[in-house]
Amino acid sequence: MRRAAVALALLAFVAAASAQLQFPYSGCTKALSKSKYSVKPVTTFPGTNTICWTVQYSNPQCTNPAEECCNTDLHKLQLDVKPSCATGFRATATVNGQGTPAPTIYRPPNAGSDQFVLSIPGLGLNGPSANGASICLTLTGGSCMSLAALTPSPVWSVALWDDAHQCCPVCATWAAIAGPSVVVDDLNFFGDAGNCATGKDVISELFAPYLEDGTIIAGTDSITCNGNKITACATTFSKEKGAKMANELEALGPDALVTAVFGFSGDCPLSLAGYSVSVSSNNDDCGIFMAGPACAPPTTPFPFCVCNKAQGATPFYLDSAVEVDTAANEYCLSVYTAAAAPGGGACASATTMKKAEFYFDYSMRWKLTGITIKYANGKTSTRSQSWGPVGDNTLKVSDLNWKTGDVASLKPKICFKFKSGTSLLDFSMDSSYVWASLFNPDQSCCPTFPAQE
């Protein structure tokens, strides 16, 4: 058994025997005479890397029973520890054999750079029934695997806190939510490695000042991307500090707090057309909540014929992202197949895509040097330029006659190559998007899609 002068606190109470007079590094009531709680000055070691403290509850210890701190519960135990122990730290804890939330090591707000505590929250003790309770810490990872290795001096110090200063765990999730105009919700926005990396960088920057000042005591080092969501979890020192952090972040506005996580400011990217973006949290006490923009899908008058232009009218779709081969100055648009949208009528049963038409500038036709169809099996075919009536600015890629099965297996791309200095967007009649219509054989169905470099 290890004996030591013990620093104890409930909000927090510290014994004069402790050499760490500043511990637990917070402005709070520290005198033992203002609390009924303490721990025995002798620890026990019932197992490998396990340290136990025994709680004592004594009415006579509190010299003035009317004192506020003489009438509180016991929420967490803190141990004064070395800063170096924080790296790789892992542990579990129990109270009378029942598990508690995971212990953490952190620097309290306003503490010095060399002042860290190990906190065991969620003790759930209150009044005389706390007497004799056993609080045990089992070290499972890190460089400090004993009590002697944890503490900055041979005299260990603990503080006992009530729940007025309980930490606030929270997970904030940024999400893209599909609106009614989205036919196929297969966005997987944060499944894209670049979008995920951007989101993580922005979130890390948002939380960095609060890690630095001690508001956040754990978390944010693991930010997860999943489909159309990215989530960051953290624990704040207290509900009050967490609420202050949330208010300050929300004051930044949706551009900094929401859309930046999705990698844009101002106009929505085409990939988010039909989606609304926002951030919400699972804890009202210290979470952030803000709605970003609802990204309306772009529109076009193209094509200039009577047909069903609705996206999802047939099972043929155009990928919204343009593949660019900069060296060859070639731009490819991919066609894929998915279920037609409900209510598409006769178009929904289409099984063949006869041709594609593009809203391109007829006056620039001399800058287009080649049209190539590319397939996943390596085969290619070419097409000559074929334009609609003068003034329609419609380039036709005909005689495709793709079945849904062909598209699914061959993953065709329609590629355009231009003279140096000309891009696909230069060639488009829309200054922001490239538009394509995918026709069925009788041309009654022409779902029309935008794409963007």
Legacy VTK file of the C-alpha trace (Angstrom):
# vtk DataFile Version 3.0
C-alpha trace
ASCII
DATASET POLYDATA
POINTS 453 float
0.000 0.000 0.000
1.169 3.513 -0.779
0.682 6.289 1.776
0.716 9.990 0.970
-0.463 13.357 2.103
-3.753 13.710 0.227
-5.181 16.797 -1.433
-8.965 16.490 -1.514
-11.635 18.664 -2.986
-15.330 18.917 -3.443
-15.513 21.825 -5.781
-12.496 21.036 -4.835
-11.018 20.674 -1.299
-7.241 20.441 -0.969
-5.382 19.380 2.186
-2.513 21.533 3.336
-0.234 18.498 3.252
-0.105 18.626 -0.533
2.883 20.290 -2.114
0.790 21.167 -5.183
-1.025 24.137 -3.701
-2.482 25.140 -7.047
-4.073 21.758 -7.655
-6.742 21.205 -8.994
-5.895 24.359 -10.971
-9.309 25.961 -10.621
-10.935 28.697 -8.592
-13.084 26.714 -6.190
-13.634 26.016 -2.488
-10.736 23.840 -1.336
-10.845 23.550 2.453
-11.604 20.110 3.882
-13.559 21.833 6.642
-16.142 22.856 4.042
-16.864 19.316 2.852
-18.098 16.039 4.271
-16.144 13.982 1.714
-12.535 12.805 1.724
-10.564 9.700 0.773
-8.394 7.534 2.961
-4.705 8.505 2.654
-3.829 4.917 1.781
-4.405 3.443 -1.674
-4.864 -0.240 -2.404
-3.722 -2.201 -5.429
-6.063 -5.160 -5.936
-4.798 -6.051 -9.399
-2.150 -5.336 -12.024
-2.063 -1.601 -12.857
-5.143 -1.004 -10.660
-5.281 1.716 -8.004
-8.186 2.140 -5.568
-9.242 4.973 -3.270
-11.751 4.595 -0.448
-14.249 7.410 0.078
-14.961 8.709 3.567
-18.086 10.661 4.545
-18.063 12.561 7.835
-20.573 15.104 9.126
-18.167 16.496 11.786
-15.566 17.277 9.095
-17.821 20.106 7.842
-17.487 22.850 10.474
-20.480 24.824 9.206
-23.281 22.546 7.930
-24.945 25.541 6.276
-22.032 25.887 3.840
-23.117 25.179 0.264
-20.280 22.724 -0.293
-21.353 20.732 2.782
-24.513 19.712 0.951
-23.398 18.382 -2.397
-22.964 15.115 -4.240
-19.719 13.504 -5.380
-19.424 13.477 -9.169
-15.768 13.004 -10.089
-12.310 12.321 -8.735
-9.259 14.069 -10.132
-5.632 13.061 -9.681
-2.703 15.435 -10.205
-0.572 13.882 -12.985
2.447 14.559 -15.176
1.760 16.139 -18.596
3.750 13.377 -20.305
1.203 10.793 -19.142
-1.467 12.210 -21.459
0.125 10.711 -24.585
-1.425 7.335 -25.361
-3.301 7.258 -22.054
-6.027 4.626 -21.755
-7.809 3.446 -18.649
-11.055 2.171 -17.184
-12.624 2.981 -13.826
-15.262 1.608 -11.459
-17.200 2.722 -8.400
-18.063 -0.192 -6.143
-17.436 -2.449 -9.123
-19.693 -0.546 -11.539
-18.125 1.033 -14.617
-17.860 4.811 -15.054
-17.362 6.922 -18.190
-13.818 6.598 -19.533
-11.159 8.445 -17.502
-9.247 11.181 -19.334
-6.088 13.217 -18.833
-6.202 16.876 -19.812
-5.008 20.369 -18.975
-7.776 22.277 -17.140
-8.809 25.702 -18.451
-6.348 28.407 -17.379
-3.888 25.837 -16.002
-0.207 26.107 -16.797
1.356 24.148 -19.626
2.781 21.635 -17.119
-0.424 21.236 -15.079
-2.578 18.213 -15.984
-5.202 16.165 -14.191
-6.581 12.650 -14.573
-10.354 12.787 -14.231
-12.740 9.951 -13.321
-16.299 11.300 -13.853
-19.735 9.843 -13.236
-19.160 8.570 -9.692
-22.833 9.017 -8.757
-22.200 9.161 -5.002
-24.242 11.245 -2.581
-24.494 11.602 1.201
-23.774 8.980 3.865
-24.104 6.099 1.386
-20.830 7.285 -0.178
-18.916 6.274 2.959
-16.656 3.317 2.189
-17.210 3.508 -1.584
-14.279 2.168 -3.596
-13.116 4.148 -6.648
-10.725 2.082 -8.752
-8.613 3.080 -11.752
-7.149 0.416 -14.073
-4.407 1.621 -16.423
-4.510 -0.091 -19.821
-2.276 2.033 -22.063
0.323 4.765 -22.183
3.722 5.373 -20.604
2.463 5.816 -17.016
1.322 2.432 -15.801
1.500 2.949 -12.034
0.509 5.537 -9.450
4.137 6.476 -8.934
4.605 6.975 -12.683
1.471 9.127 -12.935
2.094 11.639 -10.168
4.516 14.584 -10.458
5.831 14.071 -6.900
5.920 11.314 -4.275
2.963 13.046 -2.603
-0.123 12.190 -4.618
-3.046 14.614 -4.633
-6.707 14.024 -5.443
-9.689 16.339 -5.706
-13.358 15.410 -5.314
-15.849 17.466 -7.307
-19.601 17.827 -7.250
-21.696 17.777 -10.419
-21.812 21.569 -10.772
-18.587 21.172 -12.742
-19.380 18.015 -14.661
-17.948 17.763 -18.136
-20.131 17.887 -21.234
-19.643 15.159 -23.880
-20.995 16.080 -27.302
-20.905 14.883 -30.912
-21.507 17.403 -33.707
-22.549 16.103 -37.118
-22.424 18.018 -40.387
-24.860 16.457 -42.865
-26.157 16.862 -46.409
-29.858 15.997 -46.411
-31.583 15.095 -49.682
-34.593 17.197 -50.643
-37.576 16.103 -52.741
-35.843 16.979 -56.022
-33.126 14.376 -55.436
-34.072 11.342 -57.506
-31.282 8.991 -56.428
-29.745 9.682 -53.029
-26.338 8.147 -53.746
-24.233 11.235 -53.048
-21.799 9.772 -50.441
-20.305 13.267 -50.181
-17.806 12.555 -47.417
-17.000 9.159 -48.899
-14.855 11.173 -51.306
-11.356 11.320 -49.815
-10.870 14.969 -50.792
-14.183 16.095 -49.279
-13.463 14.134 -46.113
-10.000 15.683 -45.769
-11.387 19.186 -46.312
-14.093 18.646 -43.693
-11.611 17.322 -41.143
-9.250 20.260 -41.692
-11.989 22.866 -41.266
-13.458 21.208 -38.159
-10.014 20.897 -36.592
-9.414 24.602 -37.169
-12.797 25.486 -35.660
-12.068 23.559 -32.468
-8.345 24.351 -32.167
-8.711 27.490 -29.957
-10.896 25.544 -27.531
-8.388 22.729 -27.260
-5.714 25.328 -26.581
-7.599 27.144 -23.810
-8.780 23.937 -22.109
-12.470 24.216 -22.971
-12.193 20.883 -24.804
-10.523 18.297 -22.607
-10.905 15.222 -24.808
-11.879 14.257 -28.328
-11.774 15.935 -31.782
-8.676 13.888 -32.569
-10.962 11.355 -34.233
-13.263 12.908 -36.844
-15.198 10.338 -38.858
-16.617 10.541 -42.388
-19.600 8.364 -43.240
-21.668 8.847 -46.378
-23.152 12.328 -46.373
-22.113 12.992 -42.775
-18.959 13.970 -40.922
-18.923 13.761 -37.132
-16.589 15.163 -34.476
-16.956 14.202 -30.828
-15.436 16.057 -27.891
-15.790 16.532 -24.162
-15.828 20.057 -22.744
-14.586 20.885 -19.263
-18.053 21.949 -18.133
-21.497 22.651 -19.520
-20.882 26.361 -19.039
-17.663 26.393 -21.047
-19.225 24.119 -23.659
-22.189 26.465 -24.048
-19.844 29.436 -24.400
-17.892 27.600 -27.104
-21.102 26.711 -28.947
-22.339 30.322 -28.841
-19.033 31.622 -30.185
-18.946 29.078 -33.011
-22.545 29.776 -33.999
-21.741 33.506 -34.062
-19.340 32.796 -36.944
-22.373 32.213 -39.170
-23.202 29.484 -41.701
-20.374 30.287 -44.131
-17.655 29.550 -41.577
-19.455 26.945 -39.474
-21.359 24.960 -42.118
-20.544 25.481 -45.792
-16.769 25.655 -45.214
-16.914 22.077 -43.899
-18.431 21.100 -47.267
-15.648 22.945 -49.078
-17.513 25.901 -50.552
-18.647 29.438 -49.916
-21.251 31.346 -51.865
-22.954 29.267 -54.578
-23.481 25.585 -53.894
-21.433 23.064 -55.884
-23.371 20.961 -58.355
-22.715 17.814 -56.312
-24.970 19.225 -53.564
-27.827 20.295 -55.844
-31.100 19.343 -54.192
-29.480 18.913 -50.754
-29.569 21.094 -47.665
-26.535 21.261 -45.390
-26.446 21.804 -41.639
-24.731 20.956 -38.372
-26.495 19.558 -35.325
-25.404 17.944 -32.055
-26.541 15.256 -29.668
-26.266 17.451 -26.571
-28.254 20.669 -26.192
-26.087 21.861 -23.296
-22.854 22.267 -25.245
-23.670 21.384 -28.869
-23.658 23.499 -32.009
-26.696 23.858 -34.236
-26.961 25.788 -37.502
-28.695 25.407 -40.846
-26.754 26.150 -43.996
-28.198 26.750 -47.459
-30.682 24.575 -49.298
-28.962 24.034 -52.630
-31.528 24.441 -55.403
-30.907 22.382 -58.566
-29.912 24.480 -61.613
-32.328 24.780 -64.540
-32.050 25.159 -68.314
-34.365 25.699 -71.309
-32.510 22.896 -73.132
-33.456 20.756 -75.054
-35.727 22.657 -77.411
-38.232 19.915 -78.102
-41.272 18.415 -76.419
-40.167 15.503 -74.227
-39.989 14.473 -70.580
-36.891 16.301 -69.291
-37.159 15.233 -65.658
-34.082 13.650 -64.121
-34.975 10.088 -63.269
-37.646 9.883 -65.978
-35.716 6.905 -67.400
-33.134 4.619 -65.772
-30.293 6.473 -67.545
-28.298 9.168 -65.720
-25.332 11.468 -66.314
-22.614 11.791 -63.657
-22.382 15.390 -62.455
-18.573 15.351 -62.368
-16.573 15.877 -65.545
-13.333 13.886 -65.869
-10.529 16.036 -67.250
-7.353 14.906 -69.005
-5.379 18.136 -68.896
-2.496 16.910 -71.031
-4.808 15.871 -73.871
-7.318 18.674 -73.228
-10.038 16.026 -73.228
-13.231 16.055 -71.131
-15.347 12.960 -70.428
-18.915 12.638 -69.156
-20.021 9.299 -67.715
-23.415 7.681 -68.200
-24.736 5.247 -65.603
-27.946 3.430 -64.827
-30.139 3.377 -61.734
-33.815 2.889 -60.995
-36.129 5.443 -62.573
-37.937 7.786 -60.220
-41.436 6.806 -59.095
-44.210 8.345 -61.149
-42.183 8.493 -64.347
-44.962 6.949 -66.403
-44.045 5.268 -69.673
-40.518 6.737 -69.607
-39.689 4.755 -66.470
-39.875 1.517 -68.448
-37.341 2.647 -71.065
-34.579 0.100 -71.604
-32.603 1.791 -74.369
-30.731 5.093 -74.606
-30.605 6.012 -78.301
-28.558 9.217 -78.223
-27.241 12.118 -76.143
-27.556 15.795 -77.015
-25.422 18.598 -75.559
-26.077 22.319 -75.164
-22.926 23.523 -76.927
-21.978 26.697 -78.821
-22.340 26.049 -82.543
-20.166 29.066 -83.406
-17.186 27.388 -81.667
-17.536 24.040 -83.453
-14.178 24.455 -85.173
-12.442 24.221 -81.788
-13.796 20.696 -81.167
-11.231 18.235 -82.547
-12.701 14.865 -81.573
-15.611 12.946 -80.029
-14.758 9.523 -78.561
-16.904 6.929 -76.798
-14.860 5.022 -74.218
-15.850 1.778 -72.470
-14.618 0.055 -69.320
-13.377 -2.923 -71.374
-10.911 -0.668 -73.202
-12.823 -0.445 -76.469
-13.519 2.919 -78.090
-15.491 4.370 -80.980
-15.615 7.796 -82.536
-18.321 10.143 -83.751
-18.306 13.011 -86.196
-19.870 16.340 -85.284
-23.629 16.430 -85.859
-25.571 19.571 -85.021
-29.248 20.400 -84.751
-30.918 23.350 -86.457
-28.880 26.540 -86.607
-29.594 28.581 -83.502
-30.418 25.567 -81.313
-26.747 25.101 -80.311
-27.351 21.373 -80.010
-24.567 18.836 -80.586
-25.853 15.293 -81.135
-24.029 12.055 -80.288
-26.288 9.562 -82.050
-26.611 5.829 -82.720
-25.579 4.813 -79.204
-28.486 2.383 -78.635
-27.237 1.443 -75.144
-29.264 -1.031 -73.119
-29.382 -0.654 -69.352
-27.273 -3.810 -69.051
-24.679 -2.385 -71.442
-24.373 0.775 -69.418
-24.088 -1.146 -66.140
-21.276 -3.387 -67.396
-19.404 -1.141 -69.845
-19.667 2.165 -67.920
-19.523 4.317 -71.076
-18.045 7.795 -71.263
-18.629 10.411 -73.936
-15.411 12.384 -74.383
-14.723 15.682 -76.136
-11.272 16.885 -77.186
-10.564 20.544 -77.948
-7.863 22.705 -79.415
-5.405 24.133 -76.902
-6.824 27.047 -74.927
-10.442 25.876 -75.116
-12.183 24.089 -72.242
-15.464 22.195 -72.090
-17.038 25.061 -70.166
-15.914 27.498 -72.862
-17.783 25.324 -75.333
-20.973 25.217 -73.240
-23.867 27.610 -73.735
-24.181 27.843 -69.931
-21.374 29.716 -68.174
-21.572 27.430 -65.125
-22.595 23.964 -66.325
-22.501 21.513 -69.204
-25.980 20.199 -70.064
-26.807 16.847 -71.647
-30.112 15.188 -72.550
-30.343 11.379 -72.803
-33.015 10.272 -75.300
-35.007 7.071 -75.617
-35.686 5.691 -79.141
-38.948 7.573 -79.805
-37.495 10.772 -78.244
-40.449 11.224 -75.903
-38.115 10.903 -72.917
-35.072 13.158 -72.560
-33.933 13.410 -68.913
-31.561 16.372 -68.810
-28.575 16.705 -66.494
-25.955 19.314 -65.619
-22.289 18.459 -65.154
-19.378 20.477 -63.847
-15.599 20.323 -64.014
LINES 1 454
453 0 1 2 3 4 5 6 7 8 9 10 11 12 13 14 15 16 17 18 19 20 21 22 23 24 25 26 27 28 29 30 31 32 33 34 35 36 37 38 39 40 41 42 43 44 45 46 47 48 49 50 51 52 53 54 55 56 57 58 59 60 61 62 63 64 65 66 67 68 69 70 71 72 73 74 75 76 77 78 79 80 81 82 83 84 85 86 87 88 89 90 91 92 93 94 95 96 97 98 99 100 101 102 103 104 105 106 107 108 109 110 111 112 113 114 115 116 117 118 119 120 121 122 123 124 125 126 127 128 129 130 131 132 133 134 135 136 137 138 139 140 141 142 143 144 145 146 147 148 149 150 151 152 153 154 155 156 157 158 159 160 161 162 163 164 165 166 167 168 169 170 171 172 173 174 175 176 177 178 179 180 181 182 183 184 185 186 187 188 189 190 191 192 193 194 195 196 197 198 199 200 201 202 203 204 205 206 207 208 209 210 211 212 213 214 215 216 217 218 219 220 221 222 223 224 225 226 227 228 229 230 231 232 233 234 235 236 237 238 239 240 241 242 243 244 245 246 247 248 249 250 251 252 253 254 255 256 257 258 259 260 261 262 263 264 265 266 267 268 269 270 271 272 273 274 275 276 277 278 279 280 281 282 283 284 285 286 287 288 289 290 291 292 293 294 295 296 297 298 299 300 301 302 303 304 305 306 307 308 309 310 311 312 313 314 315 316 317 318 319 320 321 322 323 324 325 326 327 328 329 330 331 332 333 334 335 336 337 338 339 340 341 342 343 344 345 346 347 348 349 350 351 352 353 354 355 356 357 358 359 360 361 362 363 364 365 366 367 368 369 370 371 372 373 374 375 376 377 378 379 380 381 382 383 384 385 386 387 388 389 390 391 392 393 394 395 396 397 398 399 400 401 402 403 404 405 406 407 408 409 410 411 412 413 414 415 416 417 418 419 420 421 422 423 424 425 426 427 428 429 430 431 432 433 434 435 436 437 438 439 440 441 442 443 444 445 446 447 448 449 450 451 452
